[in-house]
Amino acid sequence: MSAPGVDPTFTALPYRRLGDAALTRARELGVSHADFRFERVRYQHLGVRDGVLQGASDQEDLGFAVRVIHRGAWGFASGVVLTPEEAARVAETAVQVALLAAEMTSTPVEIAPEPVYDDVTWVSSYVTNPLDVPVAEKAALLIDWTDRLRTGAAVDHASAYLQQVQENKYYADLHGTRTTQQRVRMQPGFEAMGAGADTFDSMASIAPPVGRGWEYLTDGSYDWDGEIEQVPELLAEKLKAPSVEAGSYDLVIDPSNLWLTIHESVGHATELDRALGYEANYAGTSFATYDKLGKLQYGSPVMNVTGDRTVEHGLASIGYDDEGVRTQSWDIVRDGVLVGYQLDRAMAHLKPELTAPDGGPGRSNGCAYADSPGHIPIQRMANVSLQPAEDGPSTEELIGRVDDGLYIVGDKSWSIDMQRFNFQFTGQRFYRIANGELVGQVRGAAYQATTTEFWGSMEAVGGPETWVLGGAFNCGKAQPGQVASVSHGCPTSLFRGVRILNTTDEAGH
């Protein structure tokens, strides 16, 4: 599906003149590398509760940044005054930062090479920019959702929300690469809340956030009406459901739940900076250390995971990353074995023996990203996805293989250790499976395992028709903290003998 062109209100901004001024000044000061990034990011959020608009907010982040390598150290500075003189001054500041950092840098910074892309443009795949749709129209849709949800007897309160982002970036560097890009993403959702005889609980939409436009809510690609009709009944059943009995169960996990387990136990664990210890003082390291590459049995032989910054509608999809690298798709786990990591240019230079998807050594796979013009690019997660089996079973067939187990739909709370190894996940809905049939919901369940035990217990993955691209708007990393959006595709999958906890019992310990 073709997308609109780059927003003319962005292309009218003076980013080319600013970039030329910044890079010229950096070159005069003798840097070995310099890049210039100009961004405008527009955000809009609407929230509704019980048929009343609670708030509608708009925010814009506009500015530019200069990053240099000088005397073997990084330097970075940013600005918001859009004049060539200010761009040159910011470049001078970045060089001064590098001079100070050089005194504390024991290993000189170098980055992997990348071909030059001379004045290329990329726009994400969408039809209608949601920011072009009147706020009143969007509010009316969310109000209607909550009104319809509240017709359910079990629903005491209902909320709905819509997050929208339009991100524009211009990148230029001393080597001659210049990229102009635009992407749009949305996260719609709703939640129904109710009280039972001895509990209070909720049931939310399992619709994933997407790199799409307003058409996601109107073109029938997701059955919003059907889900709104079902959720009150699902909540009523959940409020009356018996508590789960702790023990070992076979699990059939829907993509609406499994995407989060992939994010936490595979996505973060295979970021090379984390595996090398660069996140140790903030968000932890990784059990999937570099010495295990090609050796670690991450999961069963049916486990095949890719990193991908190109998949259509992916939240982390882009044409070129924030270091001017053309984005790619590559293997992270193949036949259950760890075979790759997520890289930016600095990480790729540290491990030049890693082979890029094009067969060349020592090349980044396009994972640099900054969430604003005021932040330096860091290595961020690609769309990390579990692949389906070409002729794999349907969800119903996977359930039919289970005599005593649980079918899990929707994500909820989670916990994982700093090495991404020991974890616990809950879900929206847990259904008992008896003799290959669903026999009703149970409450208070969580599955617990180590990463390798869990993925090693995966017996089968569903076919392509079970594959769904899920994801999150709010993945955090780094100091100062940055937030990124990322998608994770996966099929319905079958796991054998996973430990199930009763969360109510565990809370009393």
Summary of the structure (lengths in Angstrom):
residues: 509
radius of gyration: 24.0
end to end distance: 53.6
largest distance: 74.2
contacts: 1838
relative contact order: 0.14
helix: 24%
strand: 37%
